[in-house]
Amino acid sequence: MKKITRSGFRFKGLSLGLDVHKKFIEYCVLDASGEELMAGRIGSRKDELVALLARLKTRGAVQACLEACGCFIWIFDQLVEVLGREVVHVAQPNRIHVIANSMEKNDANDAWWLAYLLYERRLPESFVAEGPLRELRIASRELRSYTDERGDLLRRFKSHLAQAGLSVAKSWHASKIGRQKARKVIAVVEGERGRALNALRKQIAKLSRQMKYWRERVCE
């Protein structure tokens, strides 16, 4: 069995582990010797988190960690604001096997393991985008989302035309002339299919405008 390499350096302060959920945050605090000092639960609210951090800071230096999840960014930002970036760490959940494979998995245990791994300097860390890079990621994801949505609508539009025995140019939505030609083609389609084609055309135009906006944001 492989031996564990223990680090000689220990953080001279408290190690805070946060198990984050949408409605609450389970926390565990270890002292400088690795013993559990306190544990509990607070609401997922800025004021409660700030109050907890203020209480801990009266005891000295604090380092903190939490897992990357769907609602961790605002908590990460608050920790950085209060404690400083150098002592805030984010763990990769899929690499913390002791939590994922635990036979006694619960929120309190998860918070303890996060604090303990941080204390032992064995926390598998995840990269967190900040500043302009975070802004770029947000804009890129919005662009990708609208692009995928428009792609689905274009396939539906093409399918409706095929069922009516009609067709338009592949990139009809990309130019004013192409859009005019598409309107003339679908004008002859009657009934529910005609109404569906007109609704799809309008939605595609709206999504195209959204894509243009987010593409400009990405470039900037």
Beta strands, then each sheet from edge to edge (+ up, - down):
strand 1: 14-20
strand 2: 24-30
strand 3: 36-43
strand 4: 62-67
strand 5: 88-91
sheet 1: 3+ 2- 1+ 4+ 5+
end
